[in-house]
Amino acid sequence: MTVLVVIAKECLPGRVKTRLHPPLSLEQAAELAAASLHDTLRAVMHLPASRRVLAYDGIVPPPAAVGWEILPQVGGSLDERLGAIFDTFTEPTVLIGMDTPQVTAELLAPVFSGWDRAGRDGSNVDPATDAWLGLAEDGGFWALAMHNPAGSLIRGVPMSQDDTGAVQLARLTDAGLRVGSLPPLVDVDTIDDAHRVAATAPHGLFAATLAVQLAAPSSAQNAAENAAQHAPQNAPQNAPQNAPHNATQQGDRS
């Protein structure tokens, strides 16, 4: 049977989706990230996984993770954290992130149908595919699965670059693995990404949250407008003109 892992951060303002600010406030960006994680967990909860694991960087797990095992992430760079996750398990393992709330169980079904069928009768049937990789449109990857998980096949891969997915694919194939391809997806980094993903999955919490946020002014905008309304009026035109010159210079530097 196959282990399903979702890797995620606790969705706190300033810690997640900071590239959405602006136009969103940091609080809104965190709220949207939480909606993305919620949709991701709900989308894959019915896959025939032997274990469901949330590899979590945080203190309070999301409500949608009820019934999931919580695996604290180790410290270090992303490739080191991913490598540690794959070294944790000995059975076939598939890992996805929290930035593709449009994911569906159908997209991941090939991973489970092949590997689970091979070992369901207790035999050691060699699966037709050793690994699966789902590339992201920005050059990264949204899903990685290995029949025989090995963290060494991830460590050292440069993350968050436009060639991350290509380098990871080369690492797998250079090790002699037969790699299957999952459909490419957009992962949410920018507000344009968020619009595209919401249009792809319009009925999820992610899309609903984004729609509400865009319909209402952000807290930062509200604060700015409130400050402008209560700002002191301009000085009268007949105000004294003999103010000390150095005071004017000091004000210019503020």
Secondary structure, DSSP 8 states (H G I E B T S, - for coil): --EEEEEEE---TTTS-GGGTTTS-HHHHHHHHHHHHHHHHHHHTTS--SEEEEEEESSS--GGGTTSEEEE--SS-HHHHHHHHHHH-SS-EEEE-SS-TT--HHHHHHHHHHHHHHHTTS-----S-SEEEEEETTSSEEEEEESS--GGGTTT---SSTTHHHHHHHHHHHTT--EEEEEEE---SSHHHHHHHHHHSTTSHHHHHHHHHHHS--HHHHHHHHHHHTS-----TT--S---HHHHHHHHT-
